[in-house]
Amino acid sequence: MSAPRLFDGQVAVVSGAGQGLGSAFARALAESGCRVVALDVQEKPVAELAATLRGDGLVCEARVVDVRDATACVATAESVVRELGPAAVLVNNAGI
């Protein structure tokens, strides 16, 4: 029997997840057991990340959001809480 992962089942939200450090943070959190919500302003890279992580048996969903838009951020936060529960981990990685 394998040991439980550090964040098993917890929700993690990572902004700027479409590339670079954001993508690495999302992968590390998913590998630690998080249900990751990957955010990025660019649809293609964040969708590819989520598909790759799911292909590796991890839990990740992609959402397109511009973190410069406060209304969009509030709507995203509300939908994450409503659909998945409160975030235990938040990585504010978007480069703005």
mmCIF file as gemmi writes it, N, C-alpha and C atoms, coordinates in Angstrom:
data_model
loop_
_atom_site.group_PDB
_atom_site.id
_atom_site.type_symbol
_atom_site.label_atom_id
_atom_site.label_alt_id
_atom_site.label_comp_id
_atom_site.label_asym_id
_atom_site.label_entity_id
_atom_site.label_seq_id
_atom_site.pdbx_PDB_ins_code
_atom_site.Cartn_x
_atom_site.Cartn_y
_atom_site.Cartn_z
_atom_site.occupancy
_atom_site.B_iso_or_equiv
_atom_site.pdbx_formal_charge
_atom_site.auth_seq_id
_atom_site.auth_asym_id
_atom_site.pdbx_PDB_model_num
ATOM 1 N N . MET Axp A 1 ? 0.847 -1.178 0 1 0 ? 1 A 1
ATOM 2 C CA . MET Axp A 1 ? 0 0 0 1 0 ? 1 A 1
ATOM 3 C C . MET Axp A 1 ? 0.889 1.235 0 1 0 ? 1 A 1
ATOM 4 N N . SER Axp A 2 ? 0.578 2.183 -0.871 1 0 ? 2 A 1
ATOM 5 C CA . SER Axp A 2 ? 1.396 3.386 -0.962 1 0 ? 2 A 1
ATOM 6 C C . SER Axp A 2 ? 0.991 4.389 0.114 1 0 ? 2 A 1
ATOM 7 N N . ALA Axp A 3 ? 1.932 5.247 0.452 1 0 ? 3 A 1
ATOM 8 C CA . ALA Axp A 3 ? 1.688 6.284 1.459 1 0 ? 3 A 1
ATOM 9 C C . ALA Axp A 3 ? 0.756 7.337 0.887 1 0 ? 3 A 1
ATOM 10 N N . PRO Axp A 4 ? -0.08 7.968 1.734 1 0 ? 4 A 1
ATOM 11 C CA . PRO Axp A 4 ? -0.955 9.036 1.232 1 0 ? 4 A 1
ATOM 12 C C . PRO Axp A 4 ? -0.122 10.212 0.745 1 0 ? 4 A 1
ATOM 13 N N . ARG Axp A 5 ? -0.634 10.873 -0.265 1 0 ? 5 A 1
ATOM 14 C CA . ARG Axp A 5 ? 0.068 12.036 -0.783 1 0 ? 5 A 1
ATOM 15 C C . ARG Axp A 5 ? -0.241 13.238 0.101 1 0 ? 5 A 1
ATOM 16 N N . LEU Axp A 6 ? 0.664 14.18 0.152 1 0 ? 6 A 1
ATOM 17 C CA . LEU Axp A 6 ? 0.61 15.321 1.067 1 0 ? 6 A 1
ATOM 18 C C . LEU Axp A 6 ? -0.711 16.082 1.028 1 0 ? 6 A 1
ATOM 19 N N . PHE Axp A 7 ? -1.222 16.377 -0.153 1 0 ? 7 A 1
ATOM 20 C CA . PHE Axp A 7 ? -2.426 17.202 -0.291 1 0 ? 7 A 1
ATOM 21 C C . PHE Axp A 7 ? -3.605 16.411 -0.835 1 0 ? 7 A 1
ATOM 22 N N . ASP Axp A 8 ? -3.671 15.138 -0.543 1 0 ? 8 A 1
ATOM 23 C CA . ASP Axp A 8 ? -4.669 14.262 -1.147 1 0 ? 8 A 1
ATOM 24 C C . ASP Axp A 8 ? -6.081 14.846 -1.096 1 0 ? 8 A 1
ATOM 25 N N . GLY Axp A 9 ? -6.639 15.095 -2.28 1 0 ? 9 A 1
ATOM 26 C CA . GLY Axp A 9 ? -8.007 15.563 -2.401 1 0 ? 9 A 1
ATOM 27 C C . GLY Axp A 9 ? -8.224 17.051 -2.225 1 0 ? 9 A 1
ATOM 28 N N . GLN Axp A 10 ? -7.194 17.79 -1.847 1 0 ? 10 A 1
ATOM 29 C CA . GLN Axp A 10 ? -7.34 19.226 -1.65 1 0 ? 10 A 1
ATOM 30 C C . GLN Axp A 10 ? -7.401 19.949 -2.991 1 0 ? 10 A 1
ATOM 31 N N . VAL Axp A 11 ? -8.058 21.084 -3.012 1 0 ? 11 A 1
ATOM 32 C CA . VAL Axp A 11 ? -8.153 21.897 -4.222 1 0 ? 11 A 1
ATOM 33 C C . VAL Axp A 11 ? -6.998 22.894 -4.249 1 0 ? 11 A 1
ATOM 34 N N . ALA Axp A 12 ? -6.325 22.964 -5.405 1 0 ? 12 A 1
ATOM 35 C CA . ALA Axp A 12 ? -5.258 23.948 -5.61 1 0 ? 12 A 1
ATOM 36 C C . ALA Axp A 12 ? -5.578 24.742 -6.86 1 0 ? 12 A 1
ATOM 37 N N . VAL Axp A 13 ? -5.419 26.054 -6.776 1 0 ? 13 A 1
ATOM 38 C CA . VAL Axp A 13 ? -5.641 26.938 -7.917 1 0 ? 13 A 1
ATOM 39 C C . VAL Axp A 13 ? -4.304 27.58 -8.26 1 0 ? 13 A 1
ATOM 40 N N . VAL Axp A 14 ? -3.918 27.468 -9.534 1 0 ? 14 A 1
ATOM 41 C CA . VAL Axp A 14 ? -2.632 28.012 -9.987 1 0 ? 14 A 1
ATOM 42 C C . VAL Axp A 14 ? -2.887 28.961 -11.145 1 0 ? 14 A 1
ATOM 43 N N . SER Axp A 15 ? -2.546 30.237 -10.969 1 0 ? 15 A 1
ATOM 44 C CA . SER Axp A 15 ? -2.674 31.189 -12.076 1 0 ? 15 A 1
ATOM 45 C C . SER Axp A 15 ? -1.383 31.178 -12.892 1 0 ? 15 A 1
ATOM 46 N N . GLY Axp A 16 ? -1.492 31.556 -14.145 1 0 ? 16 A 1
ATOM 47 C CA . GLY Axp A 16 ? -0.327 31.543 -15.025 1 0 ? 16 A 1
ATOM 48 C C . GLY Axp A 16 ? 0.195 30.138 -15.236 1 0 ? 16 A 1
ATOM 49 N N . ALA Axp A 17 ? -0.723 29.17 -15.297 1 0 ? 17 A 1
ATOM 50 C CA . ALA Axp A 17 ? -0.341 27.76 -15.334 1 0 ? 17 A 1
ATOM 51 C C . ALA Axp A 17 ? -0.037 27.239 -16.726 1 0 ? 17 A 1
ATOM 52 N N . GLY Axp A 18 ? -0.18 28.055 -17.744 1 0 ? 18 A 1
ATOM 53 C CA . GLY Axp A 18 ? -0.012 27.582 -19.104 1 0 ? 18 A 1
ATOM 54 C C . GLY Axp A 18 ? 1.407 27.282 -19.52 1 0 ? 18 A 1
ATOM 55 N N . GLN Axp A 19 ? 2.379 27.772 -18.761 1 0 ? 19 A 1
ATOM 56 C CA . GLN Axp A 19 ? 3.772 27.543 -19.142 1 0 ? 19 A 1
ATOM 57 C C . GLN Axp A 19 ? 4.698 27.795 -17.961 1 0 ? 19 A 1
ATOM 58 N N . GLY Axp A 20 ? 5.948 27.463 -18.13 1 0 ? 20 A 1
ATOM 59 C CA . GLY Axp A 20 ? 6.997 27.778 -17.173 1 0 ? 20 A 1
ATOM 60 C C . GLY Axp A 20 ? 6.724 27.304 -15.758 1 0 ? 20 A 1
ATOM 61 N N . LEU Axp A 21 ? 6.998 28.185 -14.803 1 0 ? 21 A 1
ATOM 62 C CA . LEU Axp A 21 ? 6.837 27.838 -13.391 1 0 ? 21 A 1
ATOM 63 C C . LEU Axp A 21 ? 5.411 27.471 -13.041 1 0 ? 21 A 1
ATOM 64 N N . GLY Axp A 22 ? 4.435 28.159 -13.623 1 0 ? 22 A 1
ATOM 65 C CA . GLY Axp A 22 ? 3.04 27.85 -13.336 1 0 ? 22 A 1
ATOM 66 C C . GLY Axp A 22 ? 2.701 26.42 -13.693 1 0 ? 22 A 1
ATOM 67 N N . SER Axp A 23 ? 3.167 25.978 -14.833 1 0 ? 23 A 1
ATOM 68 C CA . SER Axp A 23 ? 2.954 24.601 -15.268 1 0 ? 23 A 1
ATOM 69 C C . SER Axp A 23 ? 3.638 23.626 -14.309 1 0 ? 23 A 1
ATOM 70 N N . ALA Axp A 24 ? 4.853 23.958 -13.881 1 0 ? 24 A 1
ATOM 71 C CA . ALA Axp A 24 ? 5.589 23.105 -12.939 1 0 ? 24 A 1
ATOM 72 C C . ALA Axp A 24 ? 4.885 23.058 -11.583 1 0 ? 24 A 1
ATOM 73 N N . PHE Axp A 25 ? 4.38 24.199 -11.121 1 0 ? 25 A 1
ATOM 74 C CA . PHE Axp A 25 ? 3.629 24.22 -9.854 1 0 ? 25 A 1
ATOM 75 C C . PHE Axp A 25 ? 2.391 23.341 -9.953 1 0 ? 25 A 1
ATOM 76 N N . ALA Axp A 26 ? 1.659 23.467 -11.069 1 0 ? 26 A 1
ATOM 77 C CA . ALA Axp A 26 ? 0.445 22.68 -11.258 1 0 ? 26 A 1
ATOM 78 C C . ALA Axp A 26 ? 0.76 21.191 -11.238 1 0 ? 26 A 1
ATOM 79 N N . ARG Axp A 27 ? 1.81 20.78 -11.94 1 0 ? 27 A 1
ATOM 80 C CA . ARG Axp A 27 ? 2.193 19.364 -11.961 1 0 ? 27 A 1
ATOM 81 C C . ARG Axp A 27 ? 2.583 18.888 -10.562 1 0 ? 27 A 1
ATOM 82 N N . ALA Axp A 28 ? 3.413 19.649 -9.875 1 0 ? 28 A 1
ATOM 83 C CA . ALA Axp A 28 ? 3.866 19.231 -8.541 1 0 ? 28 A 1
ATOM 84 C C . ALA Axp A 28 ? 2.69 19.093 -7.579 1 0 ? 28 A 1
ATOM 85 N N . LEU Axp A 29 ? 1.767 20.019 -7.639 1 0 ? 29 A 1
ATOM 86 C CA . LEU Axp A 29 ? 0.601 19.948 -6.76 1 0 ? 29 A 1
ATOM 87 C C . LEU Axp A 29 ? -0.285 18.765 -7.122 1 0 ? 29 A 1
ATOM 88 N N . ALA Axp A 30 ? -0.486 18.529 -8.403 1 0 ? 30 A 1
ATOM 89 C CA . ALA Axp A 30 ? -1.284 17.374 -8.828 1 0 ? 30 A 1
ATOM 90 C C . ALA Axp A 30 ? -0.615 16.077 -8.382 1 0 ? 30 A 1
ATOM 91 N N . GLU Axp A 31 ? 0.698 15.996 -8.507 1 0 ? 31 A 1
ATOM 92 C CA . GLU Axp A 31 ? 1.435 14.804 -8.077 1 0 ? 31 A 1
ATOM 93 C C . GLU Axp A 31 ? 1.384 14.627 -6.564 1 0 ? 31 A 1
ATOM 94 N N . SER Axp A 32 ? 1.134 15.722 -5.846 1 0 ? 32 A 1
ATOM 95 C CA . SER Axp A 32 ? 1.009 15.659 -4.381 1 0 ? 32 A 1
ATOM 96 C C . SER Axp A 32 ? -0.418 15.348 -3.948 1 0 ? 32 A 1
ATOM 97 N N . GLY Axp A 33 ? -1.294 15.114 -4.92 1 0 ? 33 A 1
ATOM 98 C CA . GLY Axp A 33 ? -2.654 14.699 -4.612 1 0 ? 33 A 1
ATOM 99 C C . GLY Axp A 33 ? -3.718 15.754 -4.762 1 0 ? 33 A 1
ATOM 100 N N . CYS Axp A 34 ? -3.338 16.969 -5.14 1 0 ? 34 A 1
ATOM 101 C CA . CYS Axp A 34 ? -4.324 18.041 -5.299 1 0 ? 34 A 1
ATOM 102 C C . CYS Axp A 34 ? -5.192 17.832 -6.525 1 0 ? 34 A 1
ATOM 103 N N . ARG Axp A 35 ? -6.403 18.354 -6.412 1 0 ? 35 A 1
ATOM 104 C CA . ARG Axp A 35 ? -7.271 18.546 -7.568 1 0 ? 35 A 1
ATOM 105 C C . ARG Axp A 35 ? -6.96 19.962 -8.046 1 0 ? 35 A 1
ATOM 106 N N . VAL Axp A 36 ? -6.24 20.068 -9.151 1 0 ? 36 A 1
ATOM 107 C CA . VAL Axp A 36 ? -5.706 21.347 -9.611 1 0 ? 36 A 1
ATOM 108 C C . VAL Axp A 36 ? -6.662 22.027 -10.581 1 0 ? 36 A 1
ATOM 109 N N . VAL Axp A 37 ? -6.842 23.325 -10.357 1 0 ? 37 A 1
ATOM 110 C CA . VAL Axp A 37 ? -7.531 24.186 -11.311 1 0 ? 37 A 1
ATOM 111 C C . VAL Axp A 37 ? -6.447 25.099 -11.876 1 0 ? 37 A 1
ATOM 112 N N . ALA Axp A 38 ? -6.117 24.865 -13.135 1 0 ? 38 A 1
ATOM 113 C CA . ALA Axp A 38 ? -5.06 25.614 -13.808 1 0 ? 38 A 1
ATOM 114 C C . ALA Axp A 38 ? -5.684 26.791 -14.555 1 0 ? 38 A 1
ATOM 115 N N . LEU Axp A 39 ? -5.223 27.993 -14.247 1 0 ? 39 A 1
ATOM 116 C CA . LEU Axp A 39 ? -5.747 29.213 -14.867 1 0 ? 39 A 1
ATOM 117 C C . LEU Axp A 39 ? -4.695 29.829 -15.776 1 0 ? 39 A 1
ATOM 118 N N . ASP Axp A 40 ? -5.162 30.351 -16.887 1 0 ? 40 A 1
ATOM 119 C CA . ASP Axp A 40 ? -4.263 31.096 -17.761 1 0 ? 40 A 1
ATOM 120 C C . ASP Axp A 40 ? -5.112 31.947 -18.697 1 0 ? 40 A 1
ATOM 121 N N . VAL Axp A 41 ? -4.528 33.007 -19.213 1 0 ? 41 A 1
ATOM 122 C CA . VAL Axp A 41 ? -5.22 33.866 -20.156 1 0 ? 41 A 1
ATOM 123 C C . VAL Axp A 41 ? -5.225 33.244 -21.552 1 0 ? 41 A 1
ATOM 124 N N . GLN Axp A 42 ? -4.306 32.324 -21.801 1 0 ? 42 A 1
ATOM 125 C CA . GLN Axp A 42 ? -4.21 31.655 -23.101 1 0 ? 42 A 1
ATOM 126 C C . GLN Axp A 42 ? -4.822 30.264 -23.002 1 0 ? 42 A 1
ATOM 127 N N . GLU Axp A 43 ? -5.822 30.008 -23.836 1 0 ? 43 A 1
ATOM 128 C CA . GLU Axp A 43 ? -6.564 28.751 -23.752 1 0 ? 43 A 1
ATOM 129 C C . GLU Axp A 43 ? -5.736 27.523 -24.128 1 0 ? 43 A 1
ATOM 130 N N . LYS Axp A 44 ? -5.023 27.585 -25.233 1 0 ? 44 A 1
ATOM 131 C CA . LYS Axp A 44 ? -4.334 26.393 -25.737 1 0 ? 44 A 1
ATOM 132 C C . LYS Axp A 44 ? -3.305 25.825 -24.748 1 0 ? 44 A 1
ATOM 133 N N . PRO Axp A 45 ? -2.378 26.627 -24.214 1 0 ? 45 A 1
ATOM 134 C CA . PRO Axp A 45 ? -1.378 26.032 -23.326 1 0 ? 45 A 1
ATOM 135 C C . PRO Axp A 45 ? -1.969 25.442 -22.044 1 0 ? 45 A 1
ATOM 136 N N . VAL Axp A 46 ? -2.962 26.108 -21.473 1 0 ? 46 A 1
ATOM 137 C CA . VAL Axp A 46 ? -3.522 25.606 -20.22 1 0 ? 46 A 1
ATOM 138 C C . VAL Axp A 46 ? -4.369 24.358 -20.48 1 0 ? 46 A 1
ATOM 139 N N . ALA Axp A 47 ? -5.038 24.299 -21.615 1 0 ? 47 A 1
ATOM 140 C CA . ALA Axp A 47 ? -5.804 23.099 -21.969 1 0 ? 47 A 1
ATOM 141 C C . ALA Axp A 47 ? -4.862 21.922 -22.213 1 0 ? 47 A 1
ATOM 142 N N . GLU Axp A 48 ? -3.741 22.19 -22.876 1 0 ? 48 A 1
ATOM 143 C CA . GLU Axp A 48 ? -2.753 21.126 -23.117 1 0 ? 48 A 1
ATOM 144 C C . GLU Axp A 48 ? -2.157 20.617 -21.804 1 0 ? 48 A 1
ATOM 145 N N . LEU Axp A 49 ? -1.879 21.528 -20.887 1 0 ? 49 A 1
ATOM 146 C CA . LEU Axp A 49 ? -1.362 21.119 -19.577 1 0 ? 49 A 1
ATOM 147 C C . LEU Axp A 49 ? -2.356 20.205 -18.88 1 0 ? 49 A 1
ATOM 148 N N . ALA Axp A 50 ? -3.605 20.627 -18.821 1 0 ? 50 A 1
ATOM 149 C CA . ALA Axp A 50 ? -4.62 19.832 -18.138 1 0 ? 50 A 1
ATOM 150 C C . ALA Axp A 50 ? -4.764 18.459 -18.79 1 0 ? 50 A 1
ATOM 151 N N . ALA Axp A 51 ? -4.754 18.407 -20.107 1 0 ? 51 A 1
ATOM 152 C CA . ALA Axp A 51 ? -4.88 17.129 -20.817 1 0 ? 51 A 1
ATOM 153 C C . ALA Axp A 51 ? -3.687 16.225 -20.52 1 0 ? 51 A 1
ATOM 154 N N . THR Axp A 52 ? -2.496 16.801 -20.48 1 0 ? 52 A 1
ATOM 155 C CA . THR Axp A 52 ? -1.296 16.02 -20.182 1 0 ? 52 A 1
ATOM 156 C C . THR Axp A 52 ? -1.347 15.458 -18.768 1 0 ? 52 A 1
ATOM 157 N N . LEU Axp A 53 ? -1.731 16.293 -17.805 1 0 ? 53 A 1
ATOM 158 C CA . LEU Axp A 53 ? -1.798 15.825 -16.413 1 0 ? 53 A 1
ATOM 159 C C . LEU Axp A 53 ? -2.866 14.742 -16.266 1 0 ? 53 A 1
ATOM 160 N N . ARG Axp A 54 ? -4.015 14.944 -16.883 1 0 ? 54 A 1
ATOM 161 C CA . ARG Axp A 54 ? -5.055 13.91 -16.829 1 0 ? 54 A 1
ATOM 162 C C . ARG Axp A 54 ? -4.571 12.623 -17.482 1 0 ? 54 A 1
ATOM 163 N N . GLY Axp A 55 ? -3.81 12.742 -18.572 1 0 ? 55 A 1
ATOM 164 C CA . GLY Axp A 55 ? -3.246 11.577 -19.235 1 0 ? 55 A 1
ATOM 165 C C . GLY Axp A 55 ? -2.272 10.821 -18.347 1 0 ? 55 A 1
ATOM 166 N N . ASP Axp A 56 ? -1.673 11.535 -17.405 1 0 ? 56 A 1
ATOM 167 C CA . ASP Axp A 56 ? -0.758 10.922 -16.436 1 0 ? 56 A 1
ATOM 168 C C . ASP Axp A 56 ? -1.493 10.412 -15.205 1 0 ? 56 A 1
ATOM 169 N N . GLY Axp A 57 ? -2.833 10.447 -15.252 1 0 ? 57 A 1
ATOM 170 C CA . GLY Axp A 57 ? -3.63 9.942 -14.142 1 0 ? 57 A 1
ATOM 171 C C . GLY Axp A 57 ? -3.828 10.935 -13.005 1 0 ? 57 A 1
ATOM 172 N N . LEU Axp A 58 ? -3.535 12.206 -13.268 1 0 ? 58 A 1
ATOM 173 C CA . LEU Axp A 58 ? -3.675 13.238 -12.245 1 0 ? 58 A 1
ATOM 174 C C . LEU Axp A 58 ? -4.971 14.013 -12.48 1 0 ? 58 A 1
ATOM 175 N N . VAL Axp A 59 ? -5.353 14.822 -11.498 1 0 ? 59 A 1
ATOM 176 C CA . VAL Axp A 59 ? -6.602 15.58 -11.585 1 0 ? 59 A 1
ATOM 177 C C . VAL Axp A 59 ? -6.276 17.044 -11.858 1 0 ? 59 A 1
ATOM 178 N N . CYS Axp A 60 ? -6.732 17.522 -13.009 1 0 ? 60 A 1
ATOM 179 C CA . CYS Axp A 60 ? -6.497 18.917 -13.377 1 0 ? 60 A 1
ATOM 180 C C . CYS Axp A 60 ? -7.558 19.363 -14.358 1 0 ? 60 A 1
ATOM 181 N N . GLU Axp A 61 ? -8.057 20.553 -14.146 1 0 ? 61 A 1
ATOM 182 C CA . GLU Axp A 61 ? -8.949 21.16 -15.127 1 0 ? 61 A 1
ATOM 183 C C . GLU Axp A 61 ? -8.415 22.534 -15.479 1 0 ? 61 A 1
ATOM 184 N N . ALA Axp A 62 ? -8.661 22.93 -16.706 1 0 ? 62 A 1
ATOM 185 C CA . ALA Axp A 62 ? -8.181 24.211 -17.217 1 0 ? 62 A 1
ATOM 186 C C . ALA Axp A 62 ? -9.314 25.212 -17.259 1 0 ? 62 A 1
ATOM 187 N N . ARG Axp A 63 ? -8.982 26.436 -16.921 1 0 ? 63 A 1
ATOM 188 C CA . ARG Axp A 63 ? -9.941 27.541 -17.049 1 0 ? 63 A 1
ATOM 189 C C . ARG Axp A 63 ? -9.199 28.748 -17.607 1 0 ? 63 A 1
ATOM 190 N N . VAL Axp A 64 ? -9.859 29.407 -18.535 1 0 ? 64 A 1
ATOM 191 C CA . VAL Axp A 64 ? -9.284 30.617 -19.124 1 0 ? 64 A 1
ATOM 192 C C . VAL Axp A 64 ? -9.799 31.812 -18.339 1 0 ? 64 A 1
ATOM 193 N N . VAL Axp A 65 ? -8.869 32.579 -17.792 1 0 ? 65 A 1
ATOM 194 C CA . VAL Axp A 65 ? -9.235 33.78 -17.042 1 0 ? 65 A 1
ATOM 195 C C . VAL Axp A 65 ? -8.077 34.766 -17.103 1 0 ? 65 A 1
ATOM 196 N N . ASP Axp A 66 ? -8.413 36.026 -17.236 1 0 ? 66 A 1
ATOM 197 C CA . ASP Axp A 66 ? -7.429 37.102 -17.204 1 0 ? 66 A 1
ATOM 198 C C . ASP Axp A 66 ? -7.432 37.661 -15.788 1 0 ? 66 A 1
ATOM 199 N N . VAL Axp A 67 ? -6.361 37.436 -15.049 1 0 ? 67 A 1
ATOM 200 C CA . VAL Axp A 67 ? -6.332 37.852 -13.644 1 0 ? 67 A 1
ATOM 201 C C . VAL Axp A 67 ? -6.295 39.367 -13.471 1 0 ? 67 A 1
ATOM 202 N N . ARG Axp A 68 ? -6.166 40.099 -14.561 1 0 ? 68 A 1
ATOM 203 C CA . ARG Axp A 68 ? -6.269 41.564 -14.479 1 0 ? 68 A 1
ATOM 204 C C . ARG Axp A 68 ? -7.719 42.012 -14.39 1 0 ? 68 A 1
ATOM 205 N N . ASP Axp A 69 ? -8.646 41.088 -14.622 1 0 ? 69 A 1
ATOM 206 C CA . ASP Axp A 69 ? -10.082 41.37 -14.617 1 0 ? 69 A 1
ATOM 207 C C . ASP Axp A 69 ? -10.672 40.89 -13.282 1 0 ? 69 A 1
ATOM 208 N N . ALA Axp A 70 ? -10.89 41.829 -12.379 1 0 ? 70 A 1
ATOM 209 C CA . ALA Axp A 70 ? -11.372 41.48 -11.035 1 0 ? 70 A 1
ATOM 210 C C . ALA Axp A 70 ? -12.705 40.731 -11.078 1 0 ? 70 A 1
ATOM 211 N N . THR Axp A 71 ? -13.599 41.127 -11.947 1 0 ? 71 A 1
ATOM 212 C CA . THR Axp A 71 ? -14.9 40.465 -12.053 1 0 ? 71 A 1
ATOM 213 C C . THR Axp A 71 ? -14.729 39.011 -12.479 1 0 ? 71 A 1
ATOM 214 N N . ALA Axp A 72 ? -13.842 38.77 -13.441 1 0 ? 72 A 1
ATOM 215 C CA . ALA Axp A 72 ? -13.579 37.4 -13.896 1 0 ? 72 A 1
ATOM 216 C C . ALA Axp A 72 ? -12.953 36.569 -12.784 1 0 ? 72 A 1
ATOM 217 N N . CYS Axp A 73 ? -12.088 37.18 -11.991 1 0 ? 73 A 1
ATOM 218 C CA . CYS Axp A 73 ? -11.449 36.455 -10.882 1 0 ? 73 A 1
ATOM 219 C C . CYS Axp A 73 ? -12.473 36.058 -9.826 1 0 ? 73 A 1
ATOM 220 N N . VAL Axp A 74 ? -13.359 36.964 -9.491 1 0 ? 74 A 1
ATOM 221 C CA . VAL Axp A 74 ? -14.401 36.656 -8.506 1 0 ? 74 A 1
ATOM 222 C C . VAL Axp A 74 ? -15.302 35.544 -9.031 1 0 ? 74 A 1
ATOM 223 N N . ALA Axp A 75 ? -15.701 35.632 -10.29 1 0 ? 75 A 1
ATOM 224 C CA . ALA Axp A 75 ? -16.564 34.597 -10.879 1 0 ? 75 A 1
ATOM 225 C C . ALA Axp A 75 ? -15.857 33.246 -10.887 1 0 ? 75 A 1
ATOM 226 N N . THR Axp A 76 ? -14.577 33.234 -11.195 1 0 ? 76 A 1
ATOM 227 C CA . THR Axp A 76 ? -13.81 31.982 -11.204 1 0 ? 76 A 1
ATOM 228 C C . THR Axp A 76 ? -13.71 31.413 -9.8 1 0 ? 76 A 1
ATOM 229 N N . ALA Axp A 77 ? -13.388 32.25 -8.832 1 0 ? 77 A 1
ATOM 230 C CA . ALA Axp A 77 ? -13.284 31.783 -7.445 1 0 ? 77 A 1
ATOM 231 C C . ALA Axp A 77 ? -14.61 31.202 -6.972 1 0 ? 77 A 1
ATOM 232 N N . GLU Axp A 78 ? -15.69 31.892 -7.266 1 0 ? 78 A 1
ATOM 233 C CA . GLU Axp A 78 ? -17.013 31.4 -6.853 1 0 ? 78 A 1
ATOM 234 C C . GLU Axp A 78 ? -17.34 30.062 -7.504 1 0 ? 78 A 1
ATOM 235 N N . SER Axp A 79 ? -17.009 29.915 -8.775 1 0 ? 79 A 1
ATOM 236 C CA . SER Axp A 79 ? -17.321 28.651 -9.445 1 0 ? 79 A 1
ATOM 237 C C . SER Axp A 79 ? -16.448 27.514 -8.933 1 0 ? 79 A 1
ATOM 238 N N . VAL Axp A 80 ? -15.192 27.792 -8.613 1 0 ? 80 A 1
ATOM 239 C CA . VAL Axp A 80 ? -14.315 26.753 -8.046 1 0 ? 80 A 1
ATOM 240 C C . VAL Axp A 80 ? -14.88 26.287 -6.709 1 0 ? 80 A 1
ATOM 241 N N . VAL Axp A 81 ? -15.244 27.211 -5.84 1 0 ? 81 A 1
ATOM 242 C CA . VAL Axp A 81 ? -15.791 26.85 -4.53 1 0 ? 81 A 1
ATOM 243 C C . VAL Axp A 81 ? -17.101 26.079 -4.692 1 0 ? 81 A 1
ATOM 244 N N . ARG Axp A 82 ? -17.956 26.536 -5.568 1 0 ? 82 A 1
ATOM 245 C CA . ARG Axp A 82 ? -19.241 25.887 -5.785 1 0 ? 82 A 1
ATOM 246 C C . ARG Axp A 82 ? -19.075 24.465 -6.343 1 0 ? 82 A 1
ATOM 247 N N . GLU Axp A 83 ? -18.156 24.293 -7.284 1 0 ? 83 A 1
ATOM 248 C CA . GLU Axp A 83 ? -18.004 23.016 -7.973 1 0 ? 83 A 1
ATOM 249 C C . GLU Axp A 83 ? -17.051 22.041 -7.272 1 0 ? 83 A 1
ATOM 250 N N . LEU Axp A 84 ? -16.01 22.561 -6.626 1 0 ? 84 A 1
ATOM 251 C CA . LEU Axp A 84 ? -14.972 21.693 -6.063 1 0 ? 84 A 1
ATOM 252 C C . LEU Axp A 84 ? -14.76 21.856 -4.562 1 0 ? 84 A 1
ATOM 253 N N . GLY Axp A 85 ? -15.209 22.983 -4.028 1 0 ? 85 A 1
ATOM 254 C CA . GLY Axp A 85 ? -14.952 23.286 -2.622 1 0 ? 85 A 1
ATOM 255 C C . GLY Axp A 85 ? -13.873 24.35 -2.516 1 0 ? 85 A 1
ATOM 256 N N . PRO Axp A 86 ? -13.614 24.802 -1.303 1 0 ? 86 A 1
ATOM 257 C CA . PRO Axp A 86 ? -12.632 25.876 -1.114 1 0 ? 86 A 1
ATOM 258 C C . PRO Axp A 86 ? -11.214 25.417 -1.458 1 0 ? 86 A 1
ATOM 259 N N . ALA Axp A 87 ? -10.437 26.349 -1.956 1 0 ? 87 A 1
ATOM 260 C CA . ALA Axp A 87 ? -9.045 26.049 -2.29 1 0 ? 87 A 1
ATOM 261 C C . ALA Axp A 87 ? -8.201 25.998 -1.02 1 0 ? 87 A 1
ATOM 262 N N . ALA Axp A 88 ? -7.408 24.945 -0.905 1 0 ? 88 A 1
ATOM 263 C CA . ALA Axp A 88 ? -6.454 24.823 0.191 1 0 ? 88 A 1
ATOM 264 C C . ALA Axp A 88 ? -5.117 25.457 -0.19 1 0 ? 88 A 1
ATOM 265 N N . VAL Axp A 89 ? -4.868 25.522 -1.501 1 0 ? 89 A 1
ATOM 266 C CA . VAL Axp A 89 ? -3.612 26.055 -2.01 1 0 ? 89 A 1
ATOM 267 C C . VAL Axp A 89 ? -3.933 27.046 -3.129 1 0 ? 89 A 1
ATOM 268 N N . LEU Axp A 90 ? -3.282 28.194 -3.078 1 0 ? 90 A 1
ATOM 269 C CA . LEU Axp A 90 ? -3.433 29.195 -4.131 1 0 ? 90 A 1
ATOM 270 C C . LEU Axp A 90 ? -2.033 29.666 -4.527 1 0 ? 90 A 1
ATOM 271 N N . VAL Axp A 91 ? -1.709 29.483 -5.805 1 0 ? 91 A 1
ATOM 272 C CA . VAL Axp A 91 ? -0.421 29.946 -6.322 1 0 ? 91 A 1
ATOM 273 C C . VAL Axp A 91 ? -0.701 31.102 -7.276 1 0 ? 91 A 1
ATOM 274 N N . ASN Axp A 92 ? -0.358 32.297 -6.829 1 0 ? 92 A 1
ATOM 275 C CA . ASN Axp A 92 ? -0.542 33.504 -7.641 1 0 ? 92 A 1
ATOM 276 C C . ASN Axp A 92 ? 0.716 33.691 -8.495 1 0 ? 92 A 1
ATOM 277 N N . ASN Axp A 93 ? 0.75 33.029 -9.618 1 0 ? 93 A 1
ATOM 278 C CA . ASN Axp A 93 ? 1.94 32.968 -10.451 1 0 ? 93 A 1
ATOM 279 C C . ASN Axp A 93 ? 1.856 33.829 -11.715 1 0 ? 93 A 1
ATOM 280 N N . ALA Axp A 94 ? 0.685 34.298 -12.068 1 0 ? 94 A 1
ATOM 281 C CA . ALA Axp A 94 ? 0.536 35.052 -13.317 1 0 ? 94 A 1
ATOM 282 C C . ALA Axp A 94 ? 1.486 36.247 -13.327 1 0 ? 94 A 1
ATOM 283 N N . GLY Axp A 95 ? 2.162 36.422 -14.439 1 0 ? 95 A 1
ATOM 284 C CA . GLY Axp A 95 ? 3.187 37.467 -14.546 1 0 ? 95 A 1
ATOM 285 C C . GLY Axp A 95 ? 2.625 38.793 -14.998 1 0 ? 95 A 1
ATOM 286 N N . ILE Axp A 96 ? 1.906 39.474 -14.118 1 0 ? 96 A 1
ATOM 287 C CA . ILE Axp A 96 ? 1.398 40.798 -14.47 1 0 ? 96 A 1
ATOM 288 C C . ILE Axp A 96 ? 1.883 41.804 -13.446 1 0 ? 96 A 1
